[in-house]
């Protein structure tokens, strides 16, 4: 069921939600959180679809905030709120409110959103793109227990990742980090099977991919070893190699779907490691509402390294053409190495 409201108020939107629930015969609500999406018209459809799919695991009230700021001085003064209320099959397992803020009202979105939050329920704010420099100090971000950004959507993802690290506050997270959860789990399981000290590591993936950089920084910080960052044609993250005294552990995913785990003394194993959709990433982040300390330590590792020369562990970047060939052996050194770049991903 859909209800369109023009030149409305938060009070009228709440009334429309109650009326819509009664009309479809579900006056009781069982939603567990409020998800606020801050986006624009161009990306609103995809963001709402992902949030709707994620709500099947986490029934929630989804509030999409679309700011429509005109360049005309007169239009900027004409504040207006239009809304669309969706309940039932049109809103996944919860309910959806799409807010379009016109004129000066776009600068005060928190005053519109606050009366629409579910009482006594957690609040999560998600910026699919164009996230503020410091989400926790954003007026909408200040309402939330968790704040989700996506460095991959930025024009310069690696610079965006550095900003996320410099302005981190408890409750912040990024989908670039969520994308590597299966990789981290698989590598941890591999080390459990072969409990030998790791002496060095290599992370291979696309250039300017924040997920690759986060994985490299996580390995360097947790293992305390030098991590070499090599570049490939993708898609995304393609391989991780861990050097141990018992041999090399290799997790290789060349096609973005099926990976191969290789360890000394054991047969190669195929591992399902496909690239996940945004809805799956969002659903994973909504499972926890406490601060992610592991993400904090990983993302801050690179920023601390930029402050000046630092001892091992370090992260170096090598171009794909400079990597050793397969005939050179897994431990052969690269012919030539590029200097470490300024940002943690570069």
Order of alpha helices (4+ residues) and beta strands (2+ residues): beta-alpha-beta-alpha-beta-alpha-beta-beta-alpha-beta-beta-alpha-beta-alpha-alpha-beta-alpha-beta-beta-beta-beta-beta-alpha-alpha-beta
